[in-house]
Amino acid sequence: MATGNSDSFSRDYLDSLLIETRYMNSDTPSTEFTLYGETFASPIMSAALSHMDHFMFPGAADSLVRGVVAANAVFWYGMAPDEDIERFAAMGARIIEIIKPYADRERIYKKIEHAEKLGLLAVGIDIDHGFAEDGSPCICFGDPLRTLTTAELADICKASKLPVIAKGVLSAYDAEETLKAGVQGMVLSHHHNRIEFAIPPLQALPNIIKVVKGSVPLFVDCMIQTGMDAFKALALGATAVGIGRPLMAAIKNDPENGVRDYLLKANQQLAKAMAYTGCTDLSKMDPSVIHFPAR
Ligand SMILES: Cc1cc2nc3c(=O)[nH]c(=O)nc-3n(C[C@H](O)[C@H](O)[C@H](O)COP(=O)(O)O)c2cc1C
C-alpha cells in the first residue's frame, strides 16, 4: 500500500479497539433498526457503491441490490443514471441515493426531484468529491464536480422533500456547516482514500457527536468488514454502518447469494458482540464497553 493510505489507518484503528464482556443480565439481542420512519433487520447497510457493471461485470449492480433486499437492509448507491435507480427501486430496494456535487447545480435538483418521485428513503451528496488529485475541480466520468458552499447546501436541503445526507464528513467543522445547512444525516467517510492520512472515521466520531448531539443520524463507512467492526462503530455512537468493497468481493464469489450471505453473517457477528456485552438492542449500545489502546 502507498504511504499514508487512509484505508490502512482506518483498519488499524478498528483493530486497536478492544471490548469488555458483560454477561450478567444480558439476553439474546435484537438488531432491528429504524431509519427515517422505516424498519430494517440490521444497521449494517451497503455503502454507496457505483459503476458496478463497469468495474465488475454486467449484472453486478443487480446482484448487489438483490442481496441487500434479501438481507432486509438499507441500500445505498452512488453515481448512477436515473434508469438504474428506477430499476433498483422496482427490485424492492429502500434506497439512499448519493448524488455527486455536480458543478451544474441544476442537475442536483433534478436528481432530487427524481428521487422524490420514486419515493426513495433519502438522498445525499458526497461533499468530499469536489477536488481532483491536483486540487483543481474534479471531473468524474466526464462530469464536472465542484465543492459546495454552506449556502448552496442549505438551498438544496430546503428544496428537498427527502432527508438530505452529507457524505464525507470527517471534521467538527464540516459537521457544523452541514448541520447549519439543514442535513438530516452525515456519513463519516474518507471515501476509500480520497486523501492520504485521513483520520479514521471512528476516530473522528467523538468530536462530531459533540457537534451533532444526537440531532441527526451518523453513519460510518471505510474498512467496516465484519459485524465486530460494526459493533465497535455502533458502541461508539454511530447510528449505522456501510460496507462497500467487501460486498464487491462477495458478488465476485457468488453473484447469486454472496451479498445476502455476507450481510447476514455480519449481522450475526454483530448480534454475538451485542449479546456478549449486554447491549440487548441498538438503543442500549454503550461506549464504555470499548477500550482504547494504552498510550
Ligand atoms: C467502485 C466504488 C464506487 C464508489 N462510488 C461512490 C459514489 O458514487 N459515491 C460515493 O459517495 N461513494 C462512492 N464510493 C465510496 C464508498 O461509498 C465508500 O465510502 C468506500 O468504498 C469506503 O467503504 P469500504 O471500505 O467499505 O469500501 C465508491 C467506492 C467504490 C469502491
The ligand as an SDF file (V2000), in Angstrom:
LIG
                    3D

 31 33  0  0  0  0  0  0  0  0999 V2000
  -16.2590    1.0940   -7.0070 C   0  0  0  0  0  0  0  0  0  0  0  0
  -16.6450    2.1300   -5.9990 C   0  0  0  0  0  0  0  0  0  0  0  0
  -17.5280    3.1300   -6.3700 C   0  0  0  0  0  0  0  0  0  0  0  0
  -17.9180    4.1050   -5.4430 C   0  0  0  0  0  0  0  0  0  0  0  0
  -18.7830    5.0850   -5.8290 N   0  0  0  0  0  0  0  0  0  0  0  0
  -19.1800    6.0220   -4.9350 C   0  0  0  0  0  0  0  0  0  0  0  0
  -20.1080    7.0320   -5.3030 C   0  0  0  0  0  0  0  0  0  0  0  0
  -20.5780    7.0990   -6.4470 O   0  0  0  0  0  0  0  0  0  0  0  0
  -20.4650    7.9380   -4.3610 N   0  0  0  0  0  0  0  0  0  0  0  0
  -19.9520    7.9070   -3.0950 C   0  0  0  0  0  0  0  0  0  0  0  0
  -20.2990    8.7520   -2.2800 O   0  0  0  0  0  0  0  0  0  0  0  0
  -19.0760    6.9590   -2.7210 N   0  0  0  0  0  0  0  0  0  0  0  0
  -18.6630    6.0220   -3.6040 C   0  0  0  0  0  0  0  0  0  0  0  0
  -17.7860    5.0570   -3.2160 N   0  0  0  0  0  0  0  0  0  0  0  0
  -17.2290    5.0810   -1.8460 C   0  0  0  0  0  0  0  0  0  0  0  0
  -17.9890    4.1730   -0.8860 C   0  0  0  0  0  0  0  0  0  0  0  0
  -19.3000    4.6610   -0.6410 O   0  0  0  0  0  0  0  0  0  0  0  0
  -17.2790    4.0440    0.4710 C   0  0  0  0  0  0  0  0  0  0  0  0
  -17.1910    5.3310    1.0540 O   0  0  0  0  0  0  0  0  0  0  0  0
  -15.8690    3.4800    0.3600 C   0  0  0  0  0  0  0  0  0  0  0  0
  -15.7840    2.4300   -0.5590 O   0  0  0  0  0  0  0  0  0  0  0  0
  -15.3630    3.0060    1.7270 C   0  0  0  0  0  0  0  0  0  0  0  0
  -16.0470    1.8780    2.1740 O   0  0  0  0  0  0  0  0  0  0  0  0
  -15.3660    0.4000    2.0890 P   0  0  0  0  0  0  0  0  0  0  0  0
  -14.0300    0.4880    2.7940 O   0  0  0  0  0  0  0  0  0  0  0  0
  -16.3350   -0.4920    2.8070 O   0  0  0  0  0  0  0  0  0  0  0  0
  -15.2120    0.0640    0.6450 O   0  0  0  0  0  0  0  0  0  0  0  0
  -17.3860    4.0720   -4.1320 C   0  0  0  0  0  0  0  0  0  0  0  0
  -16.4990    3.0500   -3.7790 C   0  0  0  0  0  0  0  0  0  0  0  0
  -16.1230    2.0900   -4.6820 C   0  0  0  0  0  0  0  0  0  0  0  0
  -15.1730    1.0140   -4.2590 C   0  0  0  0  0  0  0  0  0  0  0  0
  1  2  1  0
  2  3  1  0
  2 30  2  0
  3  4  2  0
  4  5  1  0
  4 28  1  0
  5  6  2  0
  6  7  1  0
  6 13  1  0
  7  8  2  0
  7  9  1  0
  9 10  1  0
 10 11  2  0
 10 12  1  0
 12 13  2  0
 13 14  1  0
 14 15  1  0
 14 28  1  0
 15 16  1  0
 16 17  1  0
 16 18  1  0
 18 19  1  0
 18 20  1  0
 20 21  1  0
 20 22  1  0
 22 23  1  0
 23 24  1  0
 24 25  2  0
 24 26  1  0
 24 27  1  0
 28 29  2  0
 29 30  1  0
 30 31  1  0
M  END
$$$$
